[in-house]
Amino acid sequence: MTLDYLIIGAGPAGLQLAALLEADGKRDYLVLEGADMPGAFFARYPRHRQLISINKPHTGSDDPEVNLRLDWNSLLSDDPALRFTGYTERYFPDAEVMVRYLADFAAKTGAKVRYNSRVTSVGKVDGIFEVQAGQTFRARRLIVATGVSRPYTPQIPGLELAEQYADMSVDPRDYLDQKVLIIGKGNSAFETADNLMETTTLIHLAGPSSIRMAWRTHYVGHLRAVNNNFLDTYQLKSANAILDGEIRRIERDGTGFTVTFAFSRADEVTKELWYDRVLACTGFAFDASIFDDSCRPELAIRDRFPAQTPQWESVNVSDLYFAGTISQERDFKRSTSGFIHGFRYGVRALHKILERRYYDNPWPSEKLDATAESIADAIVARVNRTSALWQQFGFLGDVVTVAGPDVRYHDEVPVEYFAQTGLRTADHDYRHAFVVTLEYGPEHDQVDPFDVTVSRVAQNVVGQAHAAAYLHPVVRYHRAGQVVATHHLAENLENQWDRPDVHVAPLTAFLGRCLSGVEG
């Protein structure tokens, strides 16, 4: 039997796509999972068991769409029992809760998963994928949702002497009175340092890049406040330190290690430092080793991710798609595709893309009256409650297409996919299009958000809307495939962009000018 779709990996992304295919009920699919359970990644990671994806059951709202803005762990489902917020009230939950949640999600959605089926090789013969996992599975399309499953190892001589994040002890007593070097400056490194501060003699964190705080960049993969206690111990002279520069080599030295370090911002050119332990917390990368030469995907970003088109297809292997955290190659460190609260929407969009490409099903849409007032009302209603555009800021957009009296509103379209492919159908050859996104200002990460001496635009001021640094709606007018005009809705503290004089009237006027040919 040749399946329509074969999905590798029963983590959050694989389960999300399986649930969508199952609910649709039109396609033959199967999920292959190497472990004996779904979400096996979370049975081991993060090593110190606290998730940094927020969970907020108490929002003051009974709108499930709005609540997903503050729920970073749920997968998308119409079943209210499958909201992660019903499993715990902890703001940063324990990873074991995620394990239990994903098991329930797989069971209750009826996702077709074959466990204990670790994929050992993938080939492509006469346009059909052949996947070995104890037996041969055949599929017309392959979706890889395996996440980043191998340690990323920078080119440091002697790095093989270090203990990897995946294997190191997480018992602080195992590091009693020891000097420890942690390689890395991300959340896994700081999470590890925070765990060891009470028992070690000292800890150094080292890496060539400056620390970037998520509260400043708005990229949730940068250092989170929940993991930054170590910064206090450095700046308040409590023995620990952060080293900026490059590790030149690691050498065994008696019972410990000598590390040669080249500083980037100190007077010393190089310095030899001695440690009892060296821990490598350098992140993870996509494992492409299962693919043979007939369908080996090209890699990108220091070979950490598969290179992808705007529709998450391999750039060099047709019908090979990627979902989940590896899909972040498309918006690396710009939005949220590397995390559940981002890629759950990406997977839903991928399902629509697959239906459109292979079965000629148009992107779902709702019809609107062909007036600027009707379009403005639809946009305002959406931006005030959408979770997809909120979470996938600047990456997913709603698209309004106008073909004379035929006006259609399409939800949650990848912005670059629309720019490349469009949404035309045989009966809808539109002339105008409006793309609606939620975005931060273009230099939002250059200013300390807690510096009150830095001037900011006033909220609800129409004339300053284009200079807003905080998240706000942006509407771009497309004509003949080009962006010819842009309108910003004024930022608002409560994220309510519905004031008649401040938000609705200026937007309606902009849409009217575009439709009449005046704008652009």
Secondary structure as UniProt FT lines:
FT   STRAND          2..8
FT   HELIX           12..24
FT   STRAND          29..32
FT   TURN            38..39
FT   HELIX           40..43
FT   TURN            47..48
FT   HELIX           64..67
FT   HELIX           68..70
FT   HELIX           80..82
FT   HELIX           84..86
FT   HELIX           95..109
FT   STRAND          113..114
FT   STRAND          121..125
FT   TURN            126..127
FT   STRAND          128..132
FT   STRAND          136..144
FT   STRAND          150..151
FT   TURN            157..158
FT   HELIX           159..161
FT   STRAND          163..164
FT   TURN            165..167
FT   HELIX           172..175
FT   TURN            176..177
FT   STRAND          179..183
FT   HELIX           187..196
FT   TURN            197..199
FT   STRAND          202..207
FT   HELIX           214..217
FT   TURN            220..221
FT   HELIX           225..227
FT   HELIX           229..235
FT   TURN            236..237
FT   STRAND          241..253
FT   TURN            254..255
FT   STRAND          256..263
FT   STRAND          270..275
FT   STRAND          277..280
FT   STRAND          284..285
FT   TURN            289..290
FT   TURN            293..294
FT   STRAND          299..300
FT   TURN            301..304
FT   STRAND          305..306
FT   TURN            310..311
FT   STRAND          313..314
FT   TURN            318..319
FT   STRAND          320..322
FT   HELIX           324..330
FT   TURN            332..334
FT   TURN            337..338
FT   HELIX           340..359
FT   STRAND          365..368
FT   HELIX           372..383
FT   TURN            384..385
FT   HELIX           388..391
FT   TURN            392..395
FT   STRAND          396..403
FT   TURN            404..405
FT   STRAND          406..414
FT   HELIX           415..421
FT   TURN            426..427
FT   STRAND          432..439
FT   TURN            442..443
FT   HELIX           444..446
FT   TURN            449..450
FT   TURN            452..453
FT   TURN            459..460
FT   HELIX           462..467
FT   STRAND          472..479
FT   TURN            480..481
FT   STRAND          482..488
FT   TURN            493..494
FT   HELIX           500..504
FT   HELIX           505..516
//
